[in-house]
Amino acid sequence: MPLYGKMCIEYATESESVKRKAIATNEAPAAIGPYSQAVRAGGWIFLSGQIGLDPESGELVGGGAGAQARQVFRNLNAVAAAAGGSLESLVKLTVFLTDLGDYATVNEVMQAVFSEPYPARAAVEVSALPRGACVEVEAVMAGGEADA
């Protein structure tokens, strides 16, 4: 009988669930739906999308895409800080814009708040964002305990 006829290969039949830990701070707007501001899982921190809401008033900041983008990054920084990091800990961003014409404006804000190497990024135009915002950004942050 060939050797491979006697081989035994074991496959895991029970999946291990990933431990998740919610991260929250009063320094950023509270979630406006059934989600966490951020979740730590498997050594990564996933930051929910932030729009340009002022955390104190709960209102969208005025001044267009530039002002909203600056507030978005302040909010993301607050959530990152609650997770033990900062904007410099972010490795991937997804930027949602209601007008791709604001792409250059968001780039200017990003150059002001990040240093090289910049996080990886995707930018997409969407038909609408919550509360009439024109910019939303979600992020992935490196760091933390894999089993936290």
C-alpha positions in Angstrom: 0.0 0.0 0.0 1.4 3.4 -0.9 2.5 5.7 2.0 -0.2 8.3 1.3 -2.8 5.7 2.1 -1.7 5.6 5.7 -1.4 9.4 6.2 -3.7 11.0 8.6 -4.5 14.7 8.2 -6.3 16.4 10.9 -8.6 19.4 10.2 -9.9 21.6 12.9 -13.6 21.2 13.2 -14.1 23.8 15.9 -13.5 27.4 15.0 -12.1 29.7 17.6 -13.9 32.9 17.8 -11.9 36.1 17.7 -12.0 38.0 21.0 -13.3 41.5 20.5 -13.1 44.5 22.8 -15.1 47.7 22.2 -13.2 51.0 22.5 -15.0 54.2 23.4 -14.2 57.8 24.3 -16.2 60.9 25.2 -13.6 62.9 23.2 -15.2 61.8 19.9 -18.9 61.8 18.9 -20.8 58.8 20.3 -21.9 56.2 17.8 -25.1 57.2 16.0 -26.2 53.6 15.5 -25.6 50.0 16.7 -21.8 50.0 16.4 -18.7 50.7 18.4 -16.4 53.7 17.9 -13.6 51.1 17.6 -13.1 47.4 18.1 -9.8 45.7 19.1 -9.5 42.2 17.6 -6.6 40.0 16.8 -3.9 42.6 17.3 -5.7 45.2 15.1 -8.0 48.1 16.0 -10.8 48.9 13.6 -12.0 52.4 13.9 -15.6 53.1 12.7 -16.2 55.8 10.2 -16.1 59.4 11.6 -17.8 62.4 10.1 -17.2 66.0 11.0 -19.3 66.1 14.1 -18.2 68.2 17.0 -18.2 65.9 20.0 -19.4 68.6 22.4 -22.3 69.9 20.4 -23.1 66.8 18.4 -23.5 69.1 15.3 -21.7 68.9 12.0 -19.0 71.5 11.7 -19.5 74.2 9.1 -17.0 75.3 6.5 -17.2 72.6 3.9 -15.0 69.6 3.2 -11.8 71.1 4.6 -13.3 71.9 8.0 -15.2 68.6 8.1 -12.0 66.6 7.2 -10.0 68.4 10.0 -12.8 67.5 12.5 -12.9 63.9 11.2 -9.2 63.5 11.9 -9.5 65.1 15.4 -12.3 62.6 16.1 -10.2 59.7 14.7 -7.2 60.8 16.8 -9.4 60.8 19.9 -10.6 57.2 19.3 -7.1 56.1 18.4 -5.8 57.7 21.7 -8.5 55.8 23.6 -7.0 52.6 22.0 -3.5 53.6 23.1 -2.4 55.1 19.7 -2.6 58.2 17.6 -3.1 59.1 14.0 0.5 57.9 13.4 -0.7 54.4 14.4 -3.2 54.3 11.5 -2.1 52.0 8.7 -5.2 52.0 6.4 -7.9 54.6 5.7 -11.0 54.5 3.6 -12.2 58.0 2.7 -15.8 58.5 1.6 -16.7 61.7 -0.2 -20.0 63.0 -1.5 -18.1 64.9 -4.2 -14.9 63.5 -5.5 -14.0 67.1 -6.4 -13.1 67.5 -2.6 -10.3 64.9 -3.1 -7.6 67.6 -3.3 -8.9 69.3 -0.2 -8.8 66.1 1.8 -5.3 65.5 0.6 -4.2 68.9 1.9 -5.7 68.1 5.3 -4.1 64.7 5.3 -0.7 66.3 4.6 -1.2 68.5 7.6 -2.1 65.8 10.0 0.1 62.9 8.9 3.7 62.4 8.2 5.4 60.0 5.9 5.0 57.1 5.5 1.4 57.9 5.0 -1.3 55.3 5.7 -2.5 53.2 2.8 -5.8 54.7 1.6 -8.8 54.3 -0.7 -11.1 57.1 -1.6 -14.6 56.6 -3.0 -17.5 58.9 -4.0 -20.8 58.1 -2.4 -24.3 59.5 -2.9 -24.8 60.6 0.7 -23.3 60.4 4.2 -25.0 60.5 7.6 -26.2 63.9 8.9 -25.4 65.5 5.5 -21.7 65.2 5.9 -19.5 65.5 2.9 -16.5 63.5 4.3 -16.3 60.3 6.3 -13.2 58.3 7.1 -12.8 54.9 8.7 -9.4 53.4 9.7 -7.4 50.4 10.7 -4.8 50.8 13.4 -1.9 48.5 14.2 -1.2 47.6 17.7 -2.6 46.1 20.8 -2.7 42.6 22.2 -3.8 39.9 19.9 -5.9 38.3 22.6 -7.1 41.5 24.2 
